[in-house]
């Protein structure tokens, strides 16, 4: 049973936030590179260098620095096809001066260079587009330009985008109750929640993500979503959809933002029910096959093959940048309207800061949440997709900038790297905005 417990922890940590250690407790980014530590190398692989999904060893730091680029090697997945068309060309004009940009830590009098921040935050890969042109691109550790990396909770923003698209097209009515689309959930916490409350995570759920509490709902939820066969004697739900039926209501919906991954899995179910297609098929049809992606992408799945819409997406770095550029351009790509402009405008407008302020994100004052995207509320109107361990798509409309970063920071919570990430993004945006 311990094996299941440990694996559930690793599955859940793909999308949850937890802070246990200080960064100083871990090997540095340079010292923890997989090539130096020898993970999964050799024929056969030495026992001391083997990583497994079933015992959770694959997602312990520093082993996870290898695993984030090899999720498909370790667990079942479903594909997101790019189709058969040639990849779209991306203009490139790298700017070496970016490495020397200096910014100040949040709530600090310390300065850091852009390049130093990449090592500080255990960056695996980063690409920056300015007006659609690649101006910065680097790869570290295990990631190369022809590989996919775990996007973790950036996945939620893809799910939210599909939801916003279906709302804009009238296939989903965000004012209607979830139970009108999914009568299976009428007796759950979501039965009297609206589609909008799900997409904006303003549902009130009796759902704890406290890892110190062995009775927290996160454990049963993660066990249900675990793709491995359940152990003898297991009596809980099987699969994400079944687990959603068990979640109970905690209070009145619509009053406060509450970041809880079951909302994203439910949004994926709503998208599938309204479109008649699974999220991987719909994403392939509406985006991945439409804008010249270089690689297929993929989702991890539960035991029944249901894509993990809350945190299971994996993609190439430049392809995720293409997606970000599509969003920045209000759903247009090379002169064609790929996604409804109204959907993207709804995302970019952000949510209600007053509702967000009632959540447990004191360091993100003035932020909001809409369609599963984080809105900074800053003077540039920047908004982002965010995932644990440092994953991000950061869009700055004023600076005409799209930044995508993959990372494997040893601490899951974004709070561990926000102080040296968010001001770096802002400094880069100002540099590009003022560049002649």
Beta strands, then each sheet from edge to edge (+ up, - down):
strand 1: 77-80
strand 2: 102-104
strand 3: 111-113
strand 4: 123-130
strand 5: 133-139
strand 6: 149-150
strand 7: 205-206
strand 8: 248-249
strand 9: 297-300
strand 10: 313-315
strand 11: 332-333
strand 12: 336-337
strand 13: 368-370
strand 14: 373-375
strand 15: 383-387
strand 16: 391-396
strand 17: 401-407
sheet 1: 1+ 9- 10+ 6-
sheet 2: 2+ 3-
sheet 3: 5+ 4- 17+ 16- 15+ 14- 13+
sheet 4: 7+ 8-
sheet 5: 11+ 12-
end
